[in-house]
Amino acid sequence: MNSKTPHLLSNAQQVALVILRTLIGWHFLYEGYYKLMLPAWSPDGKPLPSWTSAGYLKAASGPLARVFQWMIDAGWIGWIDNAVKIGLLLIGLSLILGLLTRAGCWGALFFLALFYLLAIPLAGAPQPGNEGTYLLVNKTLIEGAAVGVLLAFNTGAMAGLDLLMRGVSTASGSERGSINQPIDGTTLATARGTDSNGATLATARGTDPKKD
């Protein structure tokens, strides 16, 4: 796909893709925001501890589990937690605002791939803490596929700040081009009060230049 993709889609199709981008962006944004706001108090007045990914990573059993468990043992859990919280927040803002949209999509794919490879659903049976029953395909993988669709159709060219800034840049470039456009001989001669052959305009003197 290229930047011409939006012109090949109907308005309804473009709106649907932008809505999909916004929903995924909100999911990332709120996940990051909630984690950053902890510790806090619950609505019923109970204290909520600071968020950490340590428990999730220690319980992970996917292909990348041992790598992150080694990082926890090496004392990197603080860096991991901050990277996740800030990364989720920035990706969410990118997708909602349509700002650096392709970078936001790639960031979303990176995080979703990490989450999936940390805990690939292989049991095929209900698991404690899970909302459903999964075998290979779970909500993380589905959301990753949806982000791939956003990348393929270049939704940043449909709506958002990327589109706005591209329009401003194009308008500025067109204006500079018109200012710098070279003046041909006829235009220059007219501006000086002469025709393109160098003859003085007869109107200014009331004479026929062919008789001079």
C-alpha positions as CSV (number, residue, x, y, z in Angstrom):
1,M,0.0,0.0,0.0
2,N,1.1,3.6,-0.5
3,S,-0.1,7.1,0.2
4,K,-2.7,6.8,-2.5
5,T,-4.6,4.1,-0.6
6,P,-7.2,6.4,1.0
7,H,-8.3,7.5,-2.5
8,L,-9.2,3.8,-3.3
9,L,-11.5,3.5,-0.3
10,S,-15.0,4.8,0.3
11,N,-15.7,7.3,3.0
12,A,-17.4,4.6,5.1
13,Q,-14.4,2.4,4.8
14,Q,-12.0,5.2,5.9
15,V,-14.3,6.1,8.8
16,A,-14.3,2.5,10.0
17,L,-10.5,2.3,9.9
18,V,-10.1,5.5,11.8
19,I,-12.6,4.4,14.4
20,L,-10.6,1.1,14.7
21,R,-7.4,3.1,15.2
22,T,-9.0,5.3,17.8
23,L,-10.4,2.3,19.8
24,I,-7.0,0.6,19.8
25,G,-5.4,3.9,20.8
26,W,-7.7,4.3,23.7
27,H,-7.0,0.8,24.9
28,F,-3.2,1.6,24.9
29,L,-3.7,5.1,26.4
30,Y,-5.8,4.0,29.3
31,E,-3.6,1.0,30.1
32,G,-0.6,3.3,30.3
33,Y,-2.4,6.0,32.2
34,Y,-3.8,3.6,34.9
35,K,-0.4,2.1,35.5
36,L,1.2,5.5,35.9
37,M,-1.5,6.7,38.3
38,L,-0.8,3.8,40.8
39,P,-0.5,3.7,43.8
40,A,-3.9,5.1,44.4
41,W,-7.2,4.5,46.1
42,S,-10.0,2.3,44.8
43,P,-13.6,3.7,44.6
44,D,-14.5,1.8,47.8
45,G,-11.6,3.4,49.7
46,K,-9.1,0.5,49.5
47,P,-5.4,1.3,48.8
48,L,-4.0,0.1,45.4
49,P,-0.3,-0.7,45.3
50,S,2.1,0.5,42.6
51,W,1.9,-1.5,39.4
52,T,4.7,-3.8,38.4
53,S,5.1,-6.4,35.7
54,A,7.2,-8.7,37.9
55,G,4.4,-11.1,38.8
56,Y,3.3,-11.4,35.2
57,L,6.8,-12.0,33.9
58,K,7.7,-14.5,36.6
59,A,4.6,-16.5,35.7
60,A,5.2,-16.3,32.0
61,S,5.9,-19.5,30.1
62,G,6.3,-18.4,26.5
63,P,9.5,-18.3,24.3
64,L,10.6,-14.9,25.8
65,A,9.9,-15.7,29.4
66,R,13.4,-16.8,30.4
67,V,14.9,-13.6,28.9
68,F,12.7,-11.3,31.0
69,Q,13.0,-13.5,34.1
70,W,16.8,-13.1,33.8
71,M,16.3,-9.3,33.5
72,I,14.2,-9.3,36.7
73,D,17.0,-11.2,38.5
74,A,19.5,-8.6,37.2
75,G,17.5,-5.8,38.8
76,W,16.0,-4.3,35.6
77,I,12.3,-4.5,36.7
78,G,12.1,-0.8,37.3
79,W,13.3,0.0,33.8
80,I,10.9,-2.6,32.3
81,D,7.9,-1.2,34.2
82,N,8.7,2.4,33.2
83,A,9.2,1.5,29.6
84,V,5.8,-0.4,29.5
85,K,3.9,2.5,31.2
86,I,5.4,5.3,29.1
87,G,5.4,3.2,25.9
88,L,1.7,2.3,26.2
89,L,0.8,6.0,26.9
90,L,2.7,7.4,23.9
91,I,1.4,4.7,21.5
92,G,-2.2,5.5,22.6
93,L,-1.7,9.2,22.1
94,S,-0.1,8.5,18.6
95,L,-3.0,6.4,17.4
96,I,-5.8,8.6,18.8
97,L,-4.3,11.9,17.5
98,G,-3.1,10.4,14.2
99,L,0.4,11.8,15.0
100,L,3.4,9.8,13.8
101,T,0.8,7.1,13.1
102,R,3.0,4.6,11.5
103,A,5.5,4.8,14.3
104,G,2.7,4.3,16.8
105,C,1.4,1.3,14.9
106,W,4.9,-0.3,14.9
107,G,5.2,0.4,18.6
108,A,1.9,-1.2,19.2
109,L,2.9,-4.3,17.2
110,F,6.2,-4.5,19.2
111,F,4.4,-4.5,22.5
112,L,1.7,-6.9,21.4
113,A,4.2,-9.3,20.0
114,L,6.1,-9.2,23.3
115,F,3.0,-9.9,25.3
116,Y,1.9,-12.7,23.0
117,L,5.4,-14.4,23.0
118,L,5.5,-14.2,26.8
119,A,2.3,-16.1,27.2
120,I,1.2,-18.1,24.1
121,P,-2.1,-19.8,25.0
122,L,-1.5,-23.5,24.6
123,A,-3.7,-25.1,27.2
124,G,-7.0,-24.9,25.2
125,A,-8.8,-24.9,28.5
126,P,-10.0,-22.2,31.0
127,Q,-7.1,-20.7,32.9
128,P,-7.3,-18.8,36.3
129,G,-7.4,-15.0,35.6
130,N,-8.5,-15.4,32.0
131,E,-11.8,-14.1,30.7
132,G,-12.2,-16.9,28.1
133,T,-10.8,-20.1,26.7
134,Y,-8.0,-19.8,24.2
135,L,-5.8,-22.0,22.0
136,L,-3.1,-20.2,20.1
137,V,-5.4,-17.3,19.2
138,N,-6.2,-14.8,22.0
139,K,-7.2,-11.1,22.2
140,T,-3.6,-10.0,22.1
141,L,-3.0,-11.7,18.8
142,I,-6.3,-10.4,17.4
143,E,-5.4,-6.8,18.4
144,G,-2.0,-7.3,16.8
145,A,-3.7,-8.3,13.5
146,A,-6.0,-5.2,13.7
147,V,-2.9,-3.0,14.1
148,G,-1.4,-4.7,11.1
149,V,-4.5,-3.6,9.1
150,L,-4.0,0.0,10.3
151,L,-0.5,-0.1,9.0
152,A,-1.4,-1.7,5.7
153,F,-4.1,1.0,4.9
154,N,-2.0,4.0,6.2
155,T,-4.7,5.4,8.3
156,G,-2.5,8.4,9.1
157,A,-3.3,9.7,5.6
158,M,-7.1,9.5,6.3
159,A,-7.5,11.6,9.5
160,G,-5.4,13.1,12.2
161,L,-2.5,15.4,12.8
162,D,-0.3,13.6,10.2
163,L,-2.8,14.5,7.5
164,L,-3.1,18.1,8.8
165,M,0.6,18.7,8.8
166,R,1.0,17.1,5.4
167,G,-1.6,19.6,4.1
168,V,0.1,22.5,5.6
169,S,3.5,21.4,4.2
170,T,2.0,21.0,0.8
171,A,0.4,24.4,0.8
172,S,3.7,26.0,2.0
173,G,5.6,24.3,-0.8
174,S,3.1,25.4,-3.4
175,E,3.3,29.0,-2.2
176,R,7.1,29.0,-2.2
177,G,7.0,27.5,-5.7
178,S,4.8,30.3,-7.0
179,I,7.1,33.0,-5.4
180,N,10.2,31.5,-6.9
181,Q,8.7,30.9,-10.4
182,P,11.0,32.4,-13.1
183,I,9.7,35.4,-15.0
184,D,9.7,35.1,-18.8
185,G,10.8,37.9,-21.1
186,T,7.3,39.1,-21.9
187,T,6.3,39.5,-18.3
188,L,9.6,41.3,-17.5
189,A,9.2,43.6,-20.5
190,T,5.6,44.5,-19.6
191,A,6.7,45.3,-16.0
192,R,9.3,47.8,-17.4
193,G,6.8,49.4,-19.8
194,T,8.2,47.7,-23.0
195,D,7.0,44.9,-25.2
196,S,9.0,41.6,-25.6
197,N,10.9,43.1,-28.6
198,G,12.1,46.1,-26.5
199,A,9.9,48.7,-28.2
200,T,8.5,51.4,-26.0
201,L,4.7,51.1,-25.4
202,A,2.9,53.4,-27.7
203,T,0.1,54.1,-25.2
204,A,2.6,55.8,-22.8
205,R,3.7,58.3,-25.6
206,G,0.6,58.5,-27.8
207,T,2.7,57.4,-30.9
208,D,3.0,54.4,-33.1
209,P,6.3,52.6,-32.3
210,K,6.5,51.5,-36.0
211,K,6.8,55.1,-37.2
212,D,9.7,56.0,-34.8
